[in-house]
Amino acid sequence: MPESGVSRAQHTHIPTDRTGIPAATGPTATAAARRTGLLVTLVLGGLTALPPLSMDMYLPALPAVTDALHAPAATVQLTLTACLGGMALGQVVVGPMSDRWGRRRPLLLGMVVYVLATALCVFAPTTELLIGFRLLQGLAGAAGIVIARAVVRDMYDGMEMARFFSTLMLISGVAPVVAPLIGGQVLRFTDWRGIFAVLTVVGVLLTLVVWKWLHETLPPEERHTGGVGDALRTMRGLLGDRTFTGYMVAGSLAFAALFAYVSASPFVVQEIYGASPQTFSLLFGINSIGLITVGQINGKVLVGRISLDKALGFGLGVIVLAATALLLMTSGAFGDVGLVPVAAGLFVLMSAMGLAMPNTNAQALMRTKHAAGSASALLGTSSFLIGAIASPLVGIAGDATAVPMAVVQLVCAVGAMACFLGLCRPWQRGGARA
């Protein structure tokens, strides 16, 4: 195993902070800090990009899997639900592990298992086995999600943490843009199994990058020494914080609205509106660009100028309005509107996620420096569990109507706003800036 970032910097006589990043005490140290910070950003961005890559690259193939394995659409959508549920449950385990044993070892173990599970998906002969392998893939992939957030909390605080989350959204947001495009092109040359073969290669490369370049960020003196009971008590204490719980549930419901789109859009765009897999991939990429752009406006322009709560409240309000418009359009209130207006509504909803997701994470984690791994696990577990519940609901009426998708999105959006206002109560903090 490579030596830690701290010892490497000491060997070259560059002062370091507790994360192993060289302290900026001179021109040479400043340049080293910038290079190291950029490298850490890219590695963490890759880890946060892996879940959307695992999900979205597979989306254009959902109708093909339905035909190849002779399974109904609702059953094939369970392959998404299984992966999402696995990512939710895995975080409950990996988060406390990273608080006890550090960030690096649990992450490497999870990455290795992720690669093996993804390779098994290539050879799955039935829908049932594919669902099982996707569950294992999600359980292992949870390590990258929860530990990436914990590493950010180890390294940053306040406005810098909010900005870093927006930067991660830029990097990880590239995955939803390119993943469906790659998936659509892979389907030109092979079947849906080839998509999992590509994901296996991506997992191997990311594992090597983590092993070589991501150093430990949690010093031994700050690790928790207790066992399972201590971890459960820590999580119970976090859930007892009304404001933390409010941000957690609001962010989770917003994520569920997004995942309702992720799960239903292949059937809505391709089966209901007759678009090709390539057209679906293009529309999905455009929506992801909207999310990235708004996320960067949040991090580069809004953070430090207005309170995070104001930006978050505005984002949730836009999501509610977009979901309402989608429900009216898909239910026929405006007649047969066609694909373009529906795609516009989805674009607005996805773009507003760039205000909701980074700010809920930042506001919640700013309250939990003492247990970043456990807090990150709760944030991720809540998001993925609620998303896993939302996923099969969008197909409850079959693949001939988009109304269930819009209903799920509106219920989740209204619930997120209610939690934000009822539990976080931002007016009580006077709109203070992060």
Disulfide bonds with the S-S distance in Angstrom:
none
